[in-house]
Amino acid sequence: MNATNRGLNRLFLAITGLLLIAAGAVPLALALVPAVASQWRATAKDLASGAPAWVAQPTTGKASALVLGVAVVAVILVLLLLVFMIRRGGGRTGAAIEHRGESGTTRIDLAVPRSLLEEHLGSRDEFAGVRIASYEVRGTPMLAISARCRRGVSPAAAAELIGRAVTDLERILGTDVPTLVRLSGGFRLGRAPARAV
Amino acid sequence: MSTDTALAKRVVRRELHSSRSGAAVLVALLALIATAWIGTESVLAALGQPALLLTPAAMAAGVRGLATVPAAGLITAGAVLVLLGLVLLVLAFGPGRRGKHVVTGPTPTVADDAVLASSLSRAAADAARLDPDRVVASVGRRTATVRLTPTTGVPVDRGAVQRAVAEQAAALNVQPAVRARVVVDRKGKVS
């Protein structure tokens, strides 16, 4: 539930995929279609003997205008790719609730639900660990409760348990708390330790 | 309960599908290395410095000479590139489902398939009076398989286990619902 732009990820993969297919089609056509190969050879010969000045004549050092253009484009692309790679994840907030009213904004810090829920749910045998975070989804904070279930715990029972805890929290805070529950765990976590009575 | 339904739908959908961040970052990194190399060679050429691997002029000559490369090499290179491109297209347009189910209820809840499997195998182990380690379950989108290894000489009541597992599968309350199949290993184990 972080703020990663997933559409952009898929668009980027699609564009790169199409570019790779186009790049692969060139050698395939050269090998399989004789007309393409002979045309390629003819053009190559023309270019080698009489290329336009901006391709062949060095303007700076040994680089022609074309090479300088390529360098500029490469720098821009590198920057864009860096921005694309860095801008993922994010969206976490320190607020659990934020109400914007006419008279001002009411904000409840994440620490409040965190201490209430972690204390309440962390002591249950069903869970080996509970983590509370808050993400901003479309402008409103949303609580993410991630619980690691012990072996054999029914997800329906776990969901109900956490749902009840959230209802209690809402009663204490006197407001709705948008929540997403994530249940993980299962096999790798043993059953709750037996306790002597 | 209280979570706005449009919001809940959105976060649950994002939870159930891969973000494709890993693939996108990997491809971006490779593209970045390639463009950085071409950019560096161009700048080195402009400064009149020796090239790292190839000068821009040598790259251009290579492209011009492509038609003289033997056909086998061209076909291999082309096929590899097209295949890689197809893999990326599948990543871009495939659903990218993760092994998770939605637990229906008032609070939007998403559970890993391992949690469902663990819960089913516990029901099977209890019904068969077996050690939980003797039961393995795997959960797909709509089906689950529970596999029991009985203790040698102690028969397992397959019908009872099947009933218990079906009951538990219904009680999981997940979307899409899973139908469980019980397999009892022919050969038992000495405990």
Chai-1 contact restraints between the chains, C-beta under 6 A:
chainA,res_idxA,chainB,res_idxB,connection_type,confidence,min_distance_angstrom,max_distance_angstrom,comment,restraint_id
A,M1,B,V11,contact,1.0,0.0,6.0,A-B,restraint_1
A,M1,B,R14,contact,1.0,0.0,6.0,A-B,restraint_2
A,T4,B,S19,contact,1.0,0.0,6.0,A-B,restraint_3
A,T4,B,S21,contact,1.0,0.0,6.0,A-B,restraint_4
A,R6,B,S19,contact,1.0,0.0,6.0,A-B,restraint_5
A,N9,B,R20,contact,1.0,0.0,6.0,A-B,restraint_6
A,N9,B,S21,contact,1.0,0.0,6.0,A-B,restraint_7
A,N9,B,A24,contact,1.0,0.0,6.0,A-B,restraint_8
A,R10,B,R20,contact,1.0,0.0,6.0,A-B,restraint_9
A,R10,B,A92,contact,1.0,0.0,6.0,A-B,restraint_10
A,F12,B,A24,contact,1.0,0.0,6.0,A-B,restraint_11
A,L13,B,A24,contact,1.0,0.0,6.0,A-B,restraint_12
A,L13,B,L88,contact,1.0,0.0,6.0,A-B,restraint_13
A,L13,B,L91,contact,1.0,0.0,6.0,A-B,restraint_14
A,L13,B,A92,contact,1.0,0.0,6.0,A-B,restraint_15
A,A14,B,A92,contact,1.0,0.0,6.0,A-B,restraint_16
A,T16,B,V27,contact,1.0,0.0,6.0,A-B,restraint_17
A,T16,B,L88,contact,1.0,0.0,6.0,A-B,restraint_18
A,G17,B,G85,contact,1.0,0.0,6.0,A-B,restraint_19
A,G17,B,L88,contact,1.0,0.0,6.0,A-B,restraint_20
A,G17,B,L89,contact,1.0,0.0,6.0,A-B,restraint_21
A,L20,B,L81,contact,1.0,0.0,6.0,A-B,restraint_22
A,L20,B,L84,contact,1.0,0.0,6.0,A-B,restraint_23
A,L20,B,G85,contact,1.0,0.0,6.0,A-B,restraint_24
A,I21,B,V82,contact,1.0,0.0,6.0,A-B,restraint_25
A,I21,B,G85,contact,1.0,0.0,6.0,A-B,restraint_26
A,A23,B,L81,contact,1.0,0.0,6.0,A-B,restraint_27
A,G24,B,G78,contact,1.0,0.0,6.0,A-B,restraint_28
A,G24,B,L81,contact,1.0,0.0,6.0,A-B,restraint_29
A,G24,B,V82,contact,1.0,0.0,6.0,A-B,restraint_30
A,P27,B,L74,contact,1.0,0.0,6.0,A-B,restraint_31
A,P27,B,A77,contact,1.0,0.0,6.0,A-B,restraint_32
A,P27,B,G78,contact,1.0,0.0,6.0,A-B,restraint_33
A,L28,B,G78,contact,1.0,0.0,6.0,A-B,restraint_34
A,L30,B,L66,contact,1.0,0.0,6.0,A-B,restraint_35
A,L30,B,A67,contact,1.0,0.0,6.0,A-B,restraint_36
A,L30,B,L74,contact,1.0,0.0,6.0,A-B,restraint_37
A,A31,B,A71,contact,1.0,0.0,6.0,A-B,restraint_38
A,A31,B,L74,contact,1.0,0.0,6.0,A-B,restraint_39
A,A31,B,I75,contact,1.0,0.0,6.0,A-B,restraint_40
A,A37,B,A67,contact,1.0,0.0,6.0,A-B,restraint_41
A,W40,B,A67,contact,1.0,0.0,6.0,A-B,restraint_42
A,R41,B,A67,contact,1.0,0.0,6.0,A-B,restraint_43
A,A44,B,R64,contact,1.0,0.0,6.0,A-B,restraint_44
A,T60,B,A46,contact,1.0,0.0,6.0,A-B,restraint_45
A,G61,B,A46,contact,1.0,0.0,6.0,A-B,restraint_46
A,G61,B,L47,contact,1.0,0.0,6.0,A-B,restraint_47
A,G61,B,G48,contact,1.0,0.0,6.0,A-B,restraint_48
A,K62,B,A45,contact,1.0,0.0,6.0,A-B,restraint_49
A,K62,B,G48,contact,1.0,0.0,6.0,A-B,restraint_50
A,A63,B,A45,contact,1.0,0.0,6.0,A-B,restraint_51
A,A63,B,A46,contact,1.0,0.0,6.0,A-B,restraint_52
A,V67,B,S42,contact,1.0,0.0,6.0,A-B,restraint_53
A,V67,B,A45,contact,1.0,0.0,6.0,A-B,restraint_54
A,V67,B,P56,contact,1.0,0.0,6.0,A-B,restraint_55
A,V70,B,S42,contact,1.0,0.0,6.0,A-B,restraint_56
A,A71,B,G39,contact,1.0,0.0,6.0,A-B,restraint_57
A,A71,B,S42,contact,1.0,0.0,6.0,A-B,restraint_58
A,A71,B,V43,contact,1.0,0.0,6.0,A-B,restraint_59
A,A74,B,T35,contact,1.0,0.0,6.0,A-B,restraint_60
A,A74,B,I38,contact,1.0,0.0,6.0,A-B,restraint_61
A,A74,B,G39,contact,1.0,0.0,6.0,A-B,restraint_62
A,V75,B,G39,contact,1.0,0.0,6.0,A-B,restraint_63
A,L77,B,T35,contact,1.0,0.0,6.0,A-B,restraint_64
A,V78,B,L32,contact,1.0,0.0,6.0,A-B,restraint_65
A,V78,B,T35,contact,1.0,0.0,6.0,A-B,restraint_66
A,V78,B,A36,contact,1.0,0.0,6.0,A-B,restraint_67
A,L81,B,A28,contact,1.0,0.0,6.0,A-B,restraint_68
A,L81,B,A31,contact,1.0,0.0,6.0,A-B,restraint_69
A,L81,B,L32,contact,1.0,0.0,6.0,A-B,restraint_70
A,F84,B,A28,contact,1.0,0.0,6.0,A-B,restraint_71
A,M85,B,V25,contact,1.0,0.0,6.0,A-B,restraint_72
A,M85,B,A28,contact,1.0,0.0,6.0,A-B,restraint_73
A,R88,B,S21,contact,1.0,0.0,6.0,A-B,restraint_74
A,V137,B,L7,contact,1.0,0.0,6.0,A-B,restraint_75
A,V137,B,V11,contact,1.0,0.0,6.0,A-B,restraint_76
A,C149,B,V115,contact,1.0,0.0,6.0,A-B,restraint_77
A,R151,B,S118,contact,1.0,0.0,6.0,A-B,restraint_78
A,G152,B,S118,contact,1.0,0.0,6.0,A-B,restraint_79
A,G152,B,S119,contact,1.0,0.0,6.0,A-B,restraint_80
A,G152,B,R122,contact,1.0,0.0,6.0,A-B,restraint_81
A,S154,B,S119,contact,1.0,0.0,6.0,A-B,restraint_82
A,P155,B,V103,contact,1.0,0.0,6.0,A-B,restraint_83
A,P155,B,A111,contact,1.0,0.0,6.0,A-B,restraint_84
A,P155,B,V115,contact,1.0,0.0,6.0,A-B,restraint_85
A,P155,B,L172,contact,1.0,0.0,6.0,A-B,restraint_86
A,A156,B,A171,contact,1.0,0.0,6.0,A-B,restraint_87
A,A156,B,L172,contact,1.0,0.0,6.0,A-B,restraint_88
A,A156,B,N173,contact,1.0,0.0,6.0,A-B,restraint_89
A,A159,B,V103,contact,1.0,0.0,6.0,A-B,restraint_90
A,A159,B,G105,contact,1.0,0.0,6.0,A-B,restraint_91
A,A159,B,T109,contact,1.0,0.0,6.0,A-B,restraint_92
A,G163,B,P106,contact,1.0,0.0,6.0,A-B,restraint_93
A,G163,B,T107,contact,1.0,0.0,6.0,A-B,restraint_94
A,V166,B,T107,contact,1.0,0.0,6.0,A-B,restraint_95
A,D176,B,S2,contact,1.0,0.0,6.0,A-B,restraint_96
A,P178,B,T3,contact,1.0,0.0,6.0,A-B,restraint_97
A,T179,B,T3,contact,1.0,0.0,6.0,A-B,restraint_98
A,T179,B,T107,contact,1.0,0.0,6.0,A-B,restraint_99
A,L180,B,V11,contact,1.0,0.0,6.0,A-B,restraint_100
A,L180,B,P108,contact,1.0,0.0,6.0,A-B,restraint_101
A,V181,B,T107,contact,1.0,0.0,6.0,A-B,restraint_102
A,V181,B,T109,contact,1.0,0.0,6.0,A-B,restraint_103
A,R182,B,V110,contact,1.0,0.0,6.0,A-B,restraint_104
A,L183,B,A111,contact,1.0,0.0,6.0,A-B,restraint_105
A,L183,B,V115,contact,1.0,0.0,6.0,A-B,restraint_106
A,S184,B,D112,contact,1.0,0.0,6.0,A-B,restraint_107
A,G186,B,A114,contact,1.0,0.0,6.0,A-B,restraint_108
A,G186,B,V115,contact,1.0,0.0,6.0,A-B,restraint_109
A,G186,B,S118,contact,1.0,0.0,6.0,A-B,restraint_110
A,F187,B,A114,contact,1.0,0.0,6.0,A-B,restraint_111
A,F187,B,S118,contact,1.0,0.0,6.0,A-B,restraint_112
